[in-house]
């Protein structure tokens, strides 16, 4: 029997450098540069000046961890009063003591209000079908920082989802600010339709999910709190047709099959696969480019593979084509990115 070739290791997902800089926004509003924290997280400091630069999501989690540990503030300097380490754990404990998601949201919102003066979490409804959690600001400076909206929505959505077993599909995310220039990077962070310039920032889900039982115990709580940055910040892998395409391309690299061969492997026609990807806001070429970008960043961080060999592994015709693509993806040439690791 022929031994099965092991699947290549999954590359780290990547996000735009803007998401790292957004985490530093609270400190920078207070005159603290934060470049030392970027270096501590393994993020090239020069990347912050390169539009389109990208970093591994694990670096983003490490930056969040370093920020909290260095400044003892779980809201990263974005609110008028710091939230000392352990404050988030207190809210999570209030949540797991509730019987249902609705009660957990109310318990967590109550503790959040005791800890913070600038902002509240509010349970809201839209008709009979949708329920949600909105951000209610009481302080203008906090409300003016869109990165605070991003952080709170992301963290508390992932917390509420974890409480009920890991799944809480969002129907829509509302953002009470203008669409930012880097919004194309919202996809993995906020995987649902977006509405900008809304009256309030909020996450929306089916109202019936409020009655889902909270299913976490003390042991699960300890595991969750042991690695909160990874649990709440890192994007989750794509599901649906996008996830199947991504998995197939990852298994078959460095062959990098085209749309027709991928559709055949997934037992779909090319047109059906294209329609399903479009319905998820994606495309075959976008997924392929995203995966090649992630593999490239992962390999540059973890190996000394010559650029010419890496270009071949990624399916490029020559090194120059790879270098052009990588600079387009990240804002930096591959050699410069490797030096900055």
Secondary structure, 3 states (H helix, E strand, C coil): CCCCCCCCCCCCCEEEHHHHHHHCHHHHHCCCCCHHHHHHCCCCHHHHHCCCCEEEHHHHHHHHHHHHHHHCCCCCCCCCCCCCCCHHHHHHHHHHCCCEHHHHHHHHHHHHHHHCCCEEEEEEEECCCEEEEEEEECCHHHHCCHHHHHHHHHHHHHHHHHHCCCCCCCCEEEECCCCCCCHHHHHHHCCCEEEECCCCCEEEEEHHHHHCECCCCHHHHHHHHHCHHHHHHCCCCCCHHHHHHHHHHHHHCCCCCCHHHHHHHCCCCHHHHHHHHHHCCCCHHHHHHHHHHHHHHHHHHHCCCCHHHHHHHCCCCCHHHHHHHHHHHHCCCHHHHHHCC
